[in-house]
Amino acid sequence: MRRVLTRSAAVGVLVASLVTAEVTGPAVAETTYPSWDEVAAAKANASSAQAQVDRINGLLAGLQSSANTAADAAIQRAAELDAAQAALQAAAQKATDLASQAATATSAADTLRKQSGTLAAQLSRGGGSDVSVRLFLSDSTATTDSLLYQLGAVSKLAERSNALLQRATAQRNLASSLSTQAAAAQTVRQQRDADAKKAYDTAASAKAAADAALADQQTRADTLYAQLASLKNTQASVERQYAEGEAARKAAEQPASTGGGGGSGGGGSSGGGSTGGGSGGGADSSAPPPGVVVNPAAAQAYAASRLPAYGWGGEQMSCLIKLWTKESSWRADAYNRSSGAYGIPQALPGSKMASAGGDWMTNADTQVNWGLSYISGRYGSPCAAWSFHLGHNWY
């Protein structure tokens, strides 16, 4: 295989590095969560109830922030793994090519040396020096002409033999140089192999941390939303929907940067008002978490089915296709190494898409849902977003 770790296995990834940081970093007080008894007691007093509401909202925000941070780190580690595997593949190919070229040069040198030796043997049997002596002693014109012809032939054979020997020497020198380069390339390949293994372990730990953070967030959020609903005399589903709606609204309202960072693509990143705004380049890599399905055609079909929900006609689909083709080629694992933007809509950071669903890292439909909501809130329509993109190279 050339030691390239499989992407699927390779990206199982996220908290080890975070756990290490927690262990070695300064002690942090353990988060405490309200009990149902505390909630029941708080309901008897308006100010106490509001204090618990504020506390729960803060806890929910903290849980979401922790899950987002872990997920963004997992995506970054996955991208680093992808890059390490690509570097390993390139190093392995270079080492193989140089070794093959060295073997070819060695074979050519051996063949040329044998050919030179064969001609040298013919010269020895032909007696080139004897021809010269007989020519010197000859007093016959006919004999002289014949001997001159023979001497010319012998001279040509000698030149041919010397030329072959020189070529053989050159090929031998080339083979030696290539062998040295091949050995150096093999050393680089071994280092890239070690780098890829390290990246795999880091990515696996990061993904594990992300999964753990998400599971903790989802488990605790269920209880916290239920407690919040009890305090406000509503329903947990209503409180959850309100929180998700607020997250989506804030993402769309945040101002986009007018001077994005670099990127190698021609598109930009939908910072949607990310902390640093959009980047100046589209996805130039991939960060494939396990379970992600990359199917651009299916993603486009799903997006088309969602347009009517926003009151958009079919003409908007052509703009959306252009926009997200420029951004990510509609790949659910698209990643911009320069900015950190991720996914089909190139959300920056990728965890912004958590407002559309906890499976945003791997589910193209969730990414599309977030992207359409962002476009609707920020630009009004895909064509308006595409028009903005044409003028700014991001959206």
N, C-alpha and C positions, 0 to 999 in steps of 0.2 A: 504494500500500500504506500510506501514511502513515509509511513508513520503519521500520516495526516489523520487526526482524530475525527470521527464522524461528527457532523454538525449536530445531529439530533442528540447524540450522547454528549457531545461537547458542551452543550449549553444548558445544562440542568440547573442553574447558577445563582447566588448573591450574598448571603450574609456572613460568610466566614471572615471576610475582611472587616465587615462591620462589627462582628462579634469580637474580633481581636482588638479593634479600636476601643470597644467598650471595656474589655478586660484591662487593657493597659492604660486607658485614659482615666481622667478624674472620676471619682465616684459620683453617681447620679442617683438622687432619691427615687425610690421605686414609685411608680404611678399608682395611685389608689383610685378606686372607682366606687361610686355611691351604691349603697345597698338599697334594697327595696324598702327596708324599714326607714332609712334616711329619707327616701323619696316620699313615703307616706307621711312622715312627720313634717316634712317641709310643706306639704299641701295645706296644712292647717294655718299657715301664715304666708301672706302674699309676698313679703320681702324674702322670706326663706325659700319660697317656691322659685322666685326669680333668680336667687343666688344659685340654686341647684340647676336651673335651666342654663344659666351662664356657664356653670361648671361642666355640665354635660356637653354643651356646644363646644367648649374648649377641648374637652377630652376627644370628642369626635374629630375635631380639626387636627388634633395631635396625632391621632391614629391614622388619619388619611395622609398626613404629612410624612409620617414614618413609612407607611406603605409605599408612597410615591417615591421617596428618597431611595428606598431599597430597590424598587423596580427600575428606576432610572440607572442606578448603579449596575444592576443586572444587565441591562441593555448595553451599557458601555463595556462591561467585561465581556459580553458575548461578541461585541464588535471587535474587541482586542483579540479574542480567540480566533475570530474569522481572519483577521489580518495576520496573526501568527501562523495559521495554517496555510495561508496563501504564500507567506514568506518561506515556509518549509517546503512547499511544493516547488517554488521557484529555485530554491537552493538545491533540492534533490535533482531537479531536471538539469541544472547547470553541472552538477557533479557527474551525472550520468553522461551528459553530452561530452564533457571534457575527457572523461575516461575512454569513451568510444573513439574520439578523435585521436587520442594518444595511441590507442591500439591500432588504428588505421595507419597512422604515421610510422609506427614501429614495423608493421607488416610491409609497408611500402619501402622502408629502408632496407629490410632484409631482402626483398625481391631485387632491388637495384644493386645491392652488394653482390648478390649471386650472379646477376647478369654481368657485372663488371668482372667478376672472377672468371666467368666462362670466357669472356673475350681475352682476358689476360692469359688464360691457358692456351687459347688458339694462337696468340702471339708467340708464346713460348715454343709451341710446336712448329710454327711457321719459320722461326729463326730469323727474326728481323735483322739482327746484327750480321748474320751470315750473308744476307742479301747485299748489305752495304759493302762487305769485303769483296764479294764476287763482282759487284759493279765496279769497284775500284780497279780490279785486276783484268776486267774484260777488255778485249780489243776488237770485238765484233759489234757492229752497229745494231744488228738484229738482237743479239744477246743483251746489249745495253738497253734497248727499248723495253725488252721483256722484263729485265731486272728493275728498270725504273717504274714500270707498271706495278710490279710486285712491291717495290718499296713504298709507292703511293698507297697501295692497299693496306700495307702494314701500318703506315702512318695513320690512315683513317681509323683502323681498328684501335690503335693506341689512343687516338683522340676520343673515340667513342667510349672506350674503357674508362678513361680518365673522367669524362663527363658523367658517366654512370656512377662512378665512385664519388664524385662531388655531390651529385644529387642524393646519393645514399647517405652521405655525411650530413647534408642539410636536413633530410628527413629524420635522421637519427637525433639531430639537435632539436628539431621541432617536437619530436616525440618526447624528448627529455623535458622540454619546456612545458608541454601539455600535461605530462605526468605530474610535474610540480604543481601546476595550476589545479589539476584534478584533486590532488591531495589536499590542497588548501580549500578547495570547494567542498570536499568531504568533511573537513573540519567545521566549515560554516554550516553545512547541512546538519551535523550533529548538534551544533549550538542551537540551530533553528528548531530541531526536534525537541531539545530540552526546553526551549522557550514555549513551544506549542503545548508541551505537557504542563508546564507551569500555568500557562494561560487557561488550559482546560480546568485545572484544579481551582484556580481563582474564579473562573466563570461558574463552575459547579457550586462552589460555596456561595457565590453571590446570588445565584438563582434560588438556592435553598433558603437563603435569608429573605429574599423577596417573597417567596411562597409562604414562609412563616409569618412575615409581617402582614401579608394580605389576609391570611387565615385568622390572625389575631384581630386585625381590623374588622373583618366581617363578623366574627363571632361576638366580639364586644359591642360592635355597632348595633347588632340586633337587640341586645339588652338595653343599650343606651337610648336607642330610638323609642323603645317601648316605655322606658322611664320618662323620656321627654314628653311623649304623648300623654302619659298619665298626669304629669304635672300641668300640662296645657289643656287637658280634657279634649284631646284630638285622637287621631289614630297614628300608629307607628308608620304605616305606609305613607300617610300624608306628610309627616315630618321628614321622612327619607326623600320623598319626591321633591319637597321644598328645598332641602339641602342640595340635592343634585341639580335642581334648576338654578339655584344661586351660583353653584360652582360653574355651570355652563355660561351663565350670564356674565360673570366676572371675567371668564376667559375671553369672551367676545368683546368685552368693553375695554380690556387693557390695550393701550396704544401700541401699535407695531413700530419697530425701529425703522428709521429712514436711512440708516447706514449700517447694514448688516456686515457680519464678518465674512470671511472668505469661504469658499467651498469650491469643489472642482466641477460641480454640475452647472447647468445653465439656469436652474430654478432657484427657489428660495425656500425658507422654512416658515411655516405658519406659526410663528411665535404666538400669534393670537395675543400678542402682548406678552410674550415670554419675558423673563427678567431682563434679557438683553435684546429682545426683539428678534426679527427674522434674520436669517443668515443670507449671505449673498450667493449661495450655491445650493443645488439640490442634493439628493442622496447620492453618495459616492461609494457606499459600502453596504454591507448587510450585517444585521445582528440577530441571527435566527434563534429565538428561544425554542425549546422543545415543544412540539405540538403546533407550531405555526404552519399554516397552509398558505402557500404563495400561489394564488390563482387569479391573475389580473382580469381575465374574462369574467369569472364569477363575481369578482368585486364590482366590476362595471355593471353587470346585470343587476346586482343588488342595489347599487346606487340609483340606477334608472328606475327601479321599482319604488324608491323612496321619494323621488322628486315630487309627485303629486301631493304628498303630505305637507309640502312647503308651498304649494300653489304654483309650482314651476312647470312649465310645459317642456315638451321634448327638445325644443331648441336649446335649452340650458344644458342638456347632456353633452353636446359637442364642446361647449366651453369647459365643462367639468373634466371631460376626457383630456383635453389639452392641458388644463391646469395640473392635474395630478399625474399625467404622463411626464410633464416637465419636472414635477417635484420628485416623484418616486417610481415612475413606470408602473404605478398601481401595485407595488409590491408591499405586502404586509410587514416584511422584515427590513424594509429600506431604512438606511441609517446614514446620517450626515456626520462624518468623523470630525468635521470642523466645528459644527455648532451643537451636535448632539440631538438634532431633530430626528424623529422616528415615525415610521409607519406610512401608510398611504397618503394621509394629508400632511405628513411631515410636521407633526405637532412638536413644539419646542417649549419645555421638555416633553418627552413622550408621555409622561405621567399625567399631563393635562387631560388625556383621553380617559382617565379613570372615572371622570364624571359621567361617561357613557357606559361604563361597565368595568368590573374588575378584571375581565379577560382581555383588556385592550392590547396587551403585548402579543397575543397570538390570534385574536379573532378579527378578521378583516371587516366583518359586518359592523363590529363595535367601532372600529376605526372610521369607517365610512359614516356611521351615525354621528360620531363626534365632529367629523369634518364638515358634514352638511349643516349641523347646528351652528358651528363656528362661522361658516360662510354666511348663513342666514342672518346671524346676529351682527356680524361685522360688516358685511358688504351688501346684503339683501338678496344676492343671487350669484350663481356660479359665473355668469358672464361678466358681472360687475367685478368679481374677484379676479377673473382672468384679465380684464382690462387693466386693473390696478397692477397686476403682476407684470404685464407687458411694459409698464412704465417704470417699475421699481425693481423688477427681478426678484421679488418675494411678495408674499401676501399675508 
